[in-house]
């Protein structure tokens, strides 16, 4: 079982990894809070009053892929970023990585428009 955990989590111990995951989820919550604050409440495509159900349905793919990207960023932090998992790093990954993914998708869409 230890070998499996080492392969899945890398050199980071389980408690550090889980704590980092909690901080990454806090960062992800900040990211989605920013998206909610920017929404157009007058649009016909969104409910006038905030709805957590609508937020989850409308962003389910983004949430799932953000969680997968967070896992990969925490797992490969040492191998590719040269950084041990710290709580500040995990918070930054949770908050910044979804923004980067969204930027890459918008960059791709602009390339197709030309």
C-alpha positions in Angstrom: 0.0 0.0 0.0 2.9 2.4 0.7 4.3 1.9 -2.8 0.9 2.7 -4.2 0.6 5.9 -2.2 4.1 6.9 -3.2 3.2 6.4 -6.9 -0.1 8.3 -6.6 1.0 11.1 -4.2 4.8 11.3 -5.0 7.2 12.1 -2.2 4.7 14.2 -0.3 3.4 12.5 2.9 -0.4 11.9 3.1 -1.2 14.5 5.9 0.7 17.3 4.0 -1.0 16.3 0.8 -4.5 16.4 2.3 -3.8 19.7 4.1 -2.6 21.1 0.8 -5.7 19.8 -0.9 -7.9 21.6 1.7 -6.0 24.9 1.0 -6.3 24.3 -2.8 -10.1 23.9 -2.3 -10.2 27.2 -0.4 -8.4 28.8 -3.3 -10.9 27.2 -5.7 -13.7 28.6 -3.6 -12.2 32.1 -3.9 -12.0 31.6 -7.7 -15.7 30.7 -8.0 -16.7 33.5 -5.6 -15.0 35.9 -8.0 -17.0 34.4 -10.9 -20.2 34.7 -9.0 -19.5 38.4 -8.2 -19.0 39.1 -11.9 -22.1 37.4 -13.1 -24.8 39.4 -14.9 -27.9 38.9 -12.7 -30.0 40.6 -15.3 -29.2 38.1 -18.0 -31.9 35.6 -19.1 -29.3 32.8 -18.9 -28.8 33.2 -15.2 -31.2 33.2 -12.2 -31.8 36.6 -10.7 -31.2 35.3 -7.2 -28.0 33.4 -6.5 -28.4 29.6 -6.7 -25.8 27.1 -5.6 -27.5 24.5 -7.7 -27.2 26.6 -10.8 -23.6 27.4 -10.0 -22.7 23.7 -9.8 -24.7 22.8 -12.9 -23.3 25.6 -15.0 -19.7 25.0 -13.9 -19.6 21.3 -13.4 -17.1 20.6 -16.1 -14.9 23.5 -14.9 -15.1 22.2 -11.4 -14.2 18.6 -12.3 -11.3 19.6 -14.5 -10.0 22.2 -12.0 -10.0 19.5 -9.3 -8.1 17.1 -11.6 -5.6 19.9 -12.5 -5.2 20.7 -8.8 -4.4 17.1 -8.0 -1.8 17.0 -10.8 -0.2 20.3 -9.8 0.1 19.1 -6.2 1.3 15.6 -7.3 4.0 16.9 -9.7 5.0 20.0 -7.8 8.5 18.6 -7.0 9.1 16.9 -10.3 8.1 19.8 -12.6 7.9 23.0 -10.5 10.7 22.1 -8.1 8.5 23.1 -5.2 7.6 21.1 -2.2 3.9 21.2 -1.4 3.3 24.1 1.1 -0.1 25.5 2.1 0.6 28.8 0.3 1.6 27.0 -2.9 -1.6 24.9 -2.6 -3.8 28.0 -2.1 -2.2 29.6 -5.1 -2.7 26.5 -7.2 -6.4 26.3 -6.2 -7.0 30.0 -6.9 -4.8 30.6 -9.9 -4.9 27.3 -11.9 -8.6 27.6 -12.9 -7.9 31.2 -14.1 -5.0 29.9 -16.2 -7.2 27.1 -17.6 -10.0 29.6 -18.5 -7.4 31.8 -20.1 -6.1 29.0 -22.2 -9.6 28.1 -23.4 -10.3 31.7 -24.4 -6.9 31.9 -26.2 -7.8 28.7 -28.1 -11.3 30.1 -29.0 -9.7 33.4 -30.3 -7.3 31.3 -32.5 -10.3 29.6 -34.1 -12.1 32.9 -34.8 -9.3 34.1 -37.1 
